[in-house]
Amino acid sequence: DLSEAQLQLQHCEGQIADLERQKKALLEEQYETNSANAETATEPQECLACQAWERKWKSADTLQQRQEEETQLTQERLAQETAHAKDLQSQVHELTAQTTTLSSELDLLRVQLSNIQARESTYKSELSQQSDRLLELEDSNSSLKRQVTQLQRQERDLQHELSEAQQQAAEAATAVATTPTVSSIPTSAPLALPNPETHYLALEKEWTGSGDLMGIYTGWMKKSSNNPDGDGTLRLDDGAVYDGCWQHGLRHGQGVYATVEGDVYRGEWTGSG
């Protein structure tokens, strides 16, 4: 659009310049014609009409005839020059009208060109903003990719640590279940049988005690309080395992405590929560 408008603008400017030159030439021609008419009254022109008039004038019998012929010739030449001048004036008016029209078209094209340039400037500004936004998105995308890669690496590390911890917990649980401690400490199942009227045997029961004691309990529990009381095993939520004697929900008596790290504690417990 911008290139086409510029071409139209240049074309109109060229047409206006041509019309101005034509107008100037016509005005000069009209001026020369008017000057020639003024000179005709005092100086006879060398032309065929003048020669014919001169022959008639020489052959005229009377002065009156020569004067009439001279007057007639002057009137004819004046009429011709007047008609020619009017024709020139008409052409000048026509060229002036064309110049005015082309000037209006030129002004319109200039306005259109200005609008096109303004739109082009707006498009360039929007394109620059979109380019900046695209660069920001590319930077953000690169940052997100780096974060995803880092999180995936952390996930692999955590899965590896979890696998090792589970393996250590399994090894610790196996050690607790199979390694005898003192003759009075149970190895894998309750040894003493409490009164069945006051106690019951719980299997894989969720239980929460005092402190950090919470997890899955298997062993004897007191009916009135639903707390471990007697021999039993508690698998804590953190993966550790306690296997031994209980009294009113507390570790009391001989017992074994093993952590997921592989640490094992054996001995006497006195009411520990």
N, C-alpha and C positions, 0 to 999 in steps of 0.2 A: 504493500500500500504506500509506503513512504517513497520508494523509488518511482512508482507511477505518478504520484502527486508532484514530485520534483520535476519529472519530465514534462508534465502538463504545464507546470508553472514556467519552465524555460520556454516552451512553445508559445505560450501567451505573451511572454515578455518579448520574444522575437517578432510576433505579429504586431504588437504595439509599436515597436521600433520601426518596422517597415511602413506602417500607416503614418507615423510621424514624418518619415522621410517623404512619402508621397504627398502628404499635406503641405510640407514645406515647399516641395517642387511646384505644386499647383499654385500656392500663394505667390511664389516668385514669378511663375508664368503670368498670373493675373496682374501682378505689379508691372511686368514688362509690357503687357497688352495695354494697360491704362496709360503707361508712359508713351507708348507708340501712338495712341489716340490723341494724346495732347500734342505730340509733335506733328501730327498730320495736319493740324490747323495752320501751321506755319511753314512746314517743309514737305513738299510732295515726295511720295515714296516711289521708288523704282520698281514697278510691278507691271504685269500685263494689263491690269485694269487701268493703271495710270497712263500707260502708252496708248490704250484705246481711247481713253478720255482726251488725251492730248491730240490724237488724230481728229477726233470729233470737234475738238475746240478750234483747231486750225481750219477745219473745213466749214465751220459755222458761218452763216451769213450775217448774223447780227449779234450784238453784244448780249442781248437778252437771251438768245438761244444758248450761248456759251455759259451764261450765268445759271440758267435752268439746268443744263446738263451737269455743271459743276455741283450745283446744290443736290441734284438727284444722286450723283456719284458719292458725294459726301454722306448723304443720308443712308445709302445702301451700305457703305463701309461702316458707318456708325452702328447700323442695325446688326451687321455681322459681328462687330466687336462686342456690342452689348449682349448679343445671344451667347457669344463665346464666354464672356465674363460671367453671365448667369449660369452657364454650364459649369464653369470652374467653381463658382460659389456653391452650386448644388453638390459637386463632387467633394468640396471641402466640408460641407455640412454632413454628407454621408460618411466621410472619413472620420469626422468628429464623433458622430454617433457610434460608429464601429469602435473607435478608440475608447469611448465611454463604456460601451458594452464589454469590451475586452478588459478594461480596467476593473469593472465590477467582477467579472469572472476571475481575474487575477487576485483580487481581494479575497474572493471566496476560496480560491485554491490555497492562498496563504493561510486562511483560517483552518482549512482542512489539514494542511501540512503541519500547522502548529498543534492541532489535535492529535494527529498521528505521532508527532514527536513526543507529545505528553504521554500518550498511551505506551509508546516504546520505552520511555523512561520508567513508567510504572511497571511494565513487564520486566525490565532489567532489574529494578529494585526487588520485585517479587522473586525473580530467579535467583538473585543474590541471597535473599533470605532463605529460600528453599535449599540452596547449596550449603549455606551455613548449618541449617537444620539437619541436612543429610550427613554432614561431617560430624555433628554432635551425636546423631543416632549411630553412626559407624563407630565412634569412640565408645559410646555406651555399650554397643554390641560386643566390642572387643573386651571391655571390662567385664561384662557378664560372662563371656566365654572363659575368661581367666578365673572368675569366681567359681563357675561350674567345674572347671578342671581341678581347682583347689578342693572343692567340696567332694568331688569324686575320689581324690587322693585321700582325704580325711576319712571318707566312708570306707575305703579299702583298709586303711590303718585300723579303724575302729572294729571292722569285721574280723581282722586278724587278731586284735586284742581280745575281742569277745570269744573267738574260737579258742584262744589259749586259756582264757579264764574258765570257759566251760570244761575244757579238758582237765584243768587243774582241779576244778570243783568235783568232776567225776572221779578223778584219782583220789581226792581227799575223802569223798563219800565212800569209795571202795575201801580205803584204808580204815575208816571208822567202823565200817560194817564187818570187816574181817579180822581186825587186829584186836586181840584180847588185851585188856589192861590189868586191872586187879581182879582177883577172884570174885569180889563182891560187885563188880561193875558189869552190867549186861552188855553183851556183844552186839546183837542185832534185834532183839525182841525183848519185851518185858519178861522178867524172870519171876518176880514175886506176884502173887495173885491177891489183890486187895478184895475187900468185902464186896461181892457183886450187888448187895443191896444199896450200897452208898457210892459205888464206882461203876463206870462202864468203859469198855474198850473202844477208843476212837480210831478211825482209819482215814488218813489223808484229810484231816479236818483243818479248815482255816481257823487260826487262833491269834488273838492279839493280847499280849500281856503288858507288863510295865516296862518302861524304858524302850530298848530297841528289840525286845522279844516279840516278833510277829512272823508268822509264816504258816507252813503246813505241818500239823502235829499228828503223830501216830503213837498211841500208847494209852495209858490209863488216865481217866479224867474223873473228877468228882462231880456227881450229879447235881449237887446243890449249887455249885459255883461255875460249872463248866470250865474248870481250870485243871491243868495237868497236876496229877497227884499220884505218885508212884513212878514206875519205870516208863520212859517214853523217849521218842526221838522227835526233834523239831528241826525242820529244814527252813532256815530263815530266808527272808526275801533277798538278802544280799548274797545268797549262795552258801553261807556258812551252815554248819550242821552241829547240833548239840545232841548227844545221846547219853542218857544217864538218869539219875534219880531226880524226882520232882516232889515238891511239898507246897501245897496251896498256891500253885502257879509260879513258884520260884525254884531255881536250880539249887537243890540241897542234897548233899551226899556226893558219892563218887560219880564222875561223869567225864566225858571226852568232848572237846570242842575243836572243830577243824574249820579253817577259813579257806576261801577260794585261792588264796595265795599259796596254800600248802602247809601253813602253820598248824600244828596240832598241840592241844593242851590237855593233859590228863591229871586228874587229881581230885581233891575234895572241894566241893562247892558248899558254901554256907549261906543259903538264902539270897543268892544273887538274882537280880531282875534281868 
